[in-house]
Each structure stands twice: as structure tokens, then as C-alpha cells.
Amino acid sequence: MASITRALRPLSRTTPSARLASKRLATVRPIQSAYAFSTTPRRRDADLSELTPTPISLLSETETMMADMVSKFASEQIGPKVRDMDEAETMDPSVVEGLFEQGVMGIEIPEEFGGAGMNFTAAIVAIEELARVDPSVSVMVDVHNTLVNTAIMKYGDAQAHRTWLPKLSTGTVGSFCLSEPVSGSDAFALQTKAEKTADGYKINGSKMWITNAMESGIFIVFANLNPSAGYKGITAFIVEKGTPGFSIAKKEKKLGIRASSTCVLNFDDVVIPKSNILGEEGKGYKIAIEILNEGRIGIAAQMTGLALGAWEHAARYVWNDRKQFGQLIGEFQGMQHQIAQAYTEIAAARALVYNAARKKEAGQDFVKDAAMAKLYASQVAGRVAGSAVEWMGGMGFVREGIAEKMFRDSKIGAIYEGTSNIQLQTIAKMLQKQYTN
Ligand SMILES: Cc1cc2nc3c(=O)[nH]c(=O)nc-3n(C[C@H](O)[C@H](O)[C@H](O)COP(=O)(O)OP(=O)(O)OC[C@H]3O[C@@H](n4cnc5c(N)ncnc54)[C@H](O)[C@@H]3O)c2cc1C
């Protein structure tokens, strides 16, 4: 069967290589969504009026190369390991090494710091392509690129860039540590404290649900430096693995994305130098909000890729392998309608994801678009992965194929980086503001 991605995005005849691709910055073509279904005003200083509208799924040459390269790496290098990694609930170190070698751990990091120097949409298509094969690997790349790298690029000073970015793009995985046992959706109720020392800061507290923790060497940690100021005391710090007092207290056993590590971290009198602050004191809440707004587009891409991976797996089976009543089961109209409906929903989710990514790149307000993309893509992932199991009958239910894994993995899309209720709240709040006289 022809590749679905190729049906949805233009072909690239160039040899895939992110490193090669990085030699030229991606050409971004902002979509004139302000004239279509956009409800956010266009940024005043960006005049897009001369641009010809293009299909939202049209990628630049470098973005296409990234998609092709990651797709090849995922199917050849990750695919054969997916089942074992899921059963062992462990990320194979060779996969992590391969991700760094391919240049997908520093997609937006400038070349001078060892990164690929590409744009946000290149990261989005990489996350999507990885999720088509393994959502666990996809979330590792997503958190590392869209949360950790972005936070340091955006809020770190020149010294922070020189210190952390080369490590993050060439061999050290990163984690983003906001959630705690007492603070999930209400993230800024966090209890981890920081205090000033003579030449730095001391951190005490616990973090929960931290993705990549087993593999990471660099942790962005949110702690309150001035609890009497409430959320305005929250500050972001960088803690390295091996710092005395830092420990991984527990690795969670999960329903899905089992190869992705999710851990509880303890900080007992963890002393860090002054230079390990990220951004300004008391501005951690702003960093967390802004970074997560962008990060949500990454999770939406992960869910879109997951849905496509599950759909493709089942489509191949019903249209090639399984016959009942003397014909392929995918030839029954009852099946065909469901398969077409699911594919349409995936395409719609993808359009929301790319639109949010392009709006971010164009400097437009994208917060509502990111929330809608994450909400909808996680709903589609759940529906499509569930249908894929059913379309394959008993073969979908057993742990031989990937349908049951995709079904389990899909649930996380409605939980992390803001639950579905929280996305709905964001969307409703922005709409209400817009429609209140
Ligand atoms: C596998 C995994 C990986 C994660 N990775 C990370 C990570 O790397 N870094 C990190 O900081 N965090 C991470 N998280 C944490 C994640 O972001 C939180 O789990 C999420 O924000 C929800 O918080 P909670 O689990 O405490 O649920 P709760 O906040 O307790 O929510 C429980 C339910 O109540 C609903 N609810 C809560 N408040 C409202 C409201 N105001 N209105 C309506 N409904 C509401 C929610 O929608 C949800 O259905 C991860 C979580 C998981 C499971």
C-alpha cells in the first residue's frame, strides 16, 4: 500500500538527512489563516497580504527531508525494537544514540551549538513520524525538543546557551519538571522550594511524572523561591544528574508509552550555582505557561502520528491479509465507511496541528489553536486506535501487532501537558473573551 504520508504531503527526491537538511534553514510559508477560519487577529507587524495561500499540509523542502529521514529511521531502526521495548518497559539505549546521530535531538538548536538549525514545523513532523512507529520514542524527542531545548534557547542567556545547548544537541537527554504529587492541573500550586545561598540556590522538594528521567542528564526544575509571593515566586532552574541530593525515587509502571520513563524525583538540599537559574527569578510561571503552549502542538503531532500508525497497521491487514465470507474484510462497505471516516479525522487533526505550528512560526497568537489541536488529536488517536483493534478482530487484541499498543498509548494524549478538560477550559476562556461585549 502506498505510504499515507506521501498521500498527504509532497514527495522529496533528495537523499534524506537532517544534517544535510540543516545546511539550509527551512523556508516557512505562513498560511493566511486570518482570512479563513481564524478567530485570532493577525500580528500587526507581520504583513502576510502578499503571500499566496498554500495547502496547510505543504511542507518546505527541508521539512520534507526531515519527515522522510525520520520515517526511514523509525521504520528501520525503531520498528523492530518496539515490541521488546514495550514489554521491557525500557528505552533501548541504541535508539537514544540513533536519535542523536540523526540530529533529531537538536532540531531547532542553531548549528553553532551542534543542532540542526531547523524550524518548529520540522520538529513537529519528526515527532509525528516517530509516533507512527512508537509514541514512546516520539514523546522522548518531543519533551527534549519542544520543552527543554526551547526553554533554554528562549530564556537562557549567552552563557546558558554555550553550556547546555551543545550537550542537548549531541548526547544528553533533557527533562521538564513541573508536576508534583500535589500539583497537576493546578501546576502553580507546586511545593518544591528554592532558597538563595551565598553563591547559588538550594532546592528541596519532589517532582512527579517526569518524562525521560531515566535517560536524562539535564533537568529543568520549577521551584518556588518566594512562597509568600504565590505563583510569582516560581523560578526555573537547571539541575544536572549526579548533583548531590538529586535522586530518582521511583519509576512508574504505566498503561501505555511504557518504554518512555516516567519518574518521581527527589531534591534534598540540592545546591546549584547561580548560573543554573533559567530566566529571571519569579518568572518561572511565565516560562512554564509559554513553553507548554508550544509543547502542546508537539503532543498533538504525537497523537496524529499515533492515529496514522494504528490506521495504517489495520488498513494493511483488512485490505491484504484477512478474508471472511470469501472476501477481504476491508471490502465490506461497513468496514470501508469506518476506515474512510477514521482517515478523514486524522487528516483534520493534522490540519489543526500544522495550522497551530505555522501560526506560531508566523508570530500569530496560537494558544487556542494549540489547545484545539491537542484536544482533537488526542480524541482522534483514541477513537482510531480503538477502531484499529476492532477492525483486526482477535489479531488486534493480542500483543503481536501494534494495534493494542497504540490503543494503550493513545490514552496519555488526554492527560499530559494539560488534560482534555484543561484544553477545553483554555479554548472556552478565549472564546468567551472574544464574544463578550
Ligand atoms: C506518562 C506521563 C508523563 C508525564 N510527563 C510529565 C513531565 O515530563 N513533566 C511534568 O511536569 N509533568 C508530566 N506529567 C504530568 C501531567 O502533566 C499531569 O498528569 C497532568 O497535568 C494532569 O495532572 P494530574 O495527573 O495531577 O491530574 P489532576 O489535575 O488531578 O486531574 C484529574 C482530573 O480532574 C480534572 N480536572 C482538574 N482540574 C480541573 C478543572 N479546573 N476543571 C475541570 N476538570 C479538572 C482533569 O481534567 C482530570 O480529568 C506526566 C504525566 C504522565 C501520566
The ligand as a MOL file (V3000), in Angstrom:
LIG
                    3D

  0  0  0     0  0            999 V3000
M  V30 BEGIN CTAB
M  V30 COUNTS 53 58 0 0 0
M  V30 BEGIN ATOM
M  V30 1 C 3.0320 9.4810 31.4500 0
M  V30 2 C 3.0780 10.8670 31.9940 0
M  V30 3 C 4.1320 11.7010 31.6720 0
M  V30 4 C 4.1920 12.9920 32.1960 0
M  V30 5 N 5.2890 13.7770 31.9480 0
M  V30 6 C 5.4330 14.9410 32.6210 0
M  V30 7 C 6.6480 15.6890 32.5540 0
M  V30 8 O 7.5860 15.3160 31.8330 0
M  V30 9 N 6.7640 16.8230 33.2690 0
M  V30 10 C 5.7610 17.2710 34.0680 0
M  V30 11 O 5.9400 18.3100 34.6950 0
M  V30 12 N 4.5870 16.5940 34.1580 0
M  V30 13 C 4.4070 15.4530 33.4690 0
M  V30 14 N 3.2370 14.7360 33.5660 0
M  V30 15 C 2.1720 15.2220 34.4270 0
M  V30 16 C 0.9310 15.6640 33.6680 0
M  V30 17 O 1.1560 16.8880 33.0440 0
M  V30 18 C -0.2310 15.6710 34.6680 0
M  V30 19 O -0.5360 14.3210 34.9380 0
M  V30 20 C -1.4430 16.4110 34.1310 0
M  V30 21 O -1.1990 17.7780 34.0800 0
M  V30 22 C -2.6760 16.1390 34.9810 0
M  V30 23 O -2.4010 16.3150 36.3410 0
M  V30 24 P -2.8510 15.1970 37.3860 0
M  V30 25 O -2.3510 13.8970 36.9160 0
M  V30 26 O -2.4280 15.6500 38.7250 0
M  V30 27 O -4.4160 15.1610 37.2870 0
M  V30 28 P -5.4330 16.1230 38.0720 0
M  V30 29 O -5.0270 17.5370 37.9350 0
M  V30 30 O -5.6340 15.5790 39.4320 0
M  V30 31 O -6.7580 15.9050 37.2250 0
M  V30 32 C -7.5930 14.7710 37.3930 0
M  V30 33 C -8.8930 15.0220 36.6140 0
M  V30 34 O -9.5180 16.2160 37.1100 0
M  V30 35 C -9.7890 17.0930 36.0120 0
M  V30 36 N -9.6450 18.4870 36.4400 0
M  V30 37 C -8.6740 19.0370 37.2080 0
M  V30 38 N -8.8750 20.3550 37.3090 0
M  V30 39 C -9.9910 20.6580 36.5900 0
M  V30 40 C -10.7090 21.8480 36.2910 0
M  V30 41 N -10.3100 23.0380 36.7350 0
M  V30 42 N -11.7970 21.7570 35.5020 0
M  V30 43 C -12.2230 20.5790 35.0040 0
M  V30 44 N -11.5860 19.4090 35.2530 0
M  V30 45 C -10.4780 19.4560 36.0280 0
M  V30 46 C -8.7390 16.7480 34.9710 0
M  V30 47 O -9.1400 17.1510 33.6760 0
M  V30 48 C -8.6450 15.2400 35.1320 0
M  V30 49 O -9.6540 14.6350 34.3650 0
M  V30 50 C 3.1440 13.4590 33.0160 0
M  V30 51 C 2.0590 12.6210 33.3130 0
M  V30 52 C 2.0230 11.3430 32.8230 0
M  V30 53 C 0.8640 10.4480 33.2020 0
M  V30 END ATOM
M  V30 BEGIN BOND
M  V30 1 1 1 2
M  V30 2 1 2 3
M  V30 3 2 2 52
M  V30 4 2 3 4
M  V30 5 1 4 5
M  V30 6 1 4 50
M  V30 7 2 5 6
M  V30 8 1 6 7
M  V30 9 1 6 13
M  V30 10 2 7 8
M  V30 11 1 7 9
M  V30 12 1 9 10
M  V30 13 2 10 11
M  V30 14 1 10 12
M  V30 15 2 12 13
M  V30 16 1 13 14
M  V30 17 1 14 15
M  V30 18 1 14 50
M  V30 19 1 15 16
M  V30 20 1 16 17
M  V30 21 1 16 18
M  V30 22 1 18 19
M  V30 23 1 18 20
M  V30 24 1 20 21
M  V30 25 1 20 22
M  V30 26 1 22 23
M  V30 27 1 23 24
M  V30 28 2 24 25
M  V30 29 1 24 26
M  V30 30 1 24 27
M  V30 31 1 27 28
M  V30 32 2 28 29
M  V30 33 1 28 30
M  V30 34 1 28 31
M  V30 35 1 31 32
M  V30 36 1 32 33
M  V30 37 1 33 34
M  V30 38 1 33 48
M  V30 39 1 34 35
M  V30 40 1 35 36
M  V30 41 1 35 46
M  V30 42 1 36 37
M  V30 43 1 36 45
M  V30 44 2 37 38
M  V30 45 1 38 39
M  V30 46 1 39 40
M  V30 47 2 39 45
M  V30 48 1 40 41
M  V30 49 2 40 42
M  V30 50 1 42 43
M  V30 51 2 43 44
M  V30 52 1 44 45
M  V30 53 1 46 47
M  V30 54 1 46 48
M  V30 55 1 48 49
M  V30 56 2 50 51
M  V30 57 1 51 52
M  V30 58 1 52 53
M  V30 END BOND
M  V30 END CTAB
M  END
